[in-house]
């Protein structure tokens, strides 16, 4: 299998994953040797931003965010032409998708920055204990 064929299979694996297929189902459907092969293909497609229906996915800190963004991209791609033609319902959905994207990226950024430094952990525990004791 050449690189182009591997890329196409990875894009198909990502599409199936975005649609909610399990790695076992992707393995069976696309002929991967194991579930880990299907997982690696999905990861490669996410990292490369390859998807048959979605534009490039920005690299996010974890797979959940990446998959969420890719799903939103696929939905946006399906609605974009209708929204550009003035379909009010499609415009509303596009705006909601964009709101969801902002929320997902904000949550991802908050999670990444909310991890306290090890030296501040004792202070956080002390504050928690003071709140419990009503001080």
Secondary structure, DSSP 8 states (H G I E B T S, - for coil): --HHHHHHHHHHHHHHHHTT--HHHHHHHHT-SSHHHHHHHHHHHHHHT--SSS------SSHHHHHHHHHHHHHHHHHHHHHHTT-HHHHHHHHHHHHHHHHHHHHHHHHHH-S--GGGHHHHHHHHHHHHHT-
